[in-house]
Amino acid sequence: MSSPQEAVGAAKLIDFKLPANVRVLPEEINRYVGIIDNYERLIRLKI
């Protein structure tokens, strides 16, 4: 998506088949890159 507003608009149009009490919250993946990297490193260490 090119903007947060576009992501929010698209999320409203897609049926994610979630329960009525669950909301879709678009997030920028770059906020989680460090967490993902650390998690993937831990998996490699355990193998």
N, C-alpha and C positions, 0 to 999 in steps of 0.2 A: 504494500500500500504506500502511496506517496504522502499521506498525511494521517494524523490521528483521527481527524474527522471522517476521512474516507473509511478507515478501519471500523469506527463505531457504526457508520451507516451500513457497511457491508455486514457486520455482525447482526444487525437488526433484521436483515433480509434472509439470513441463512437459518434453516431449522436444524439445530444441533441435536434435536431429540433429547433435550435435557428436561428434568422435572421442572414443574412450574415455579418452584421456589429457588431455582438456580439461575443466576445471571451470567451472561457472557461478558467478560471484561477484556477487551483487546489490550495487549501489552507489547512494548518494544522488546524484542528478544535480546538486544544488547544489554539490557538491565540484568540479564541472567547468565551472560557468557562466562563470567568468573565462577559462578556457582557450578555451571555445567562442566567447565574445564576441571575444576577441583574434583567433582564427582567422577568424571572419566579417569582421572589420574588415580583415584582410590581403587577403582575397579581393576586397573592394570596391576596395582600393587598386590591385590589379593589373589591374583591368578598365579 
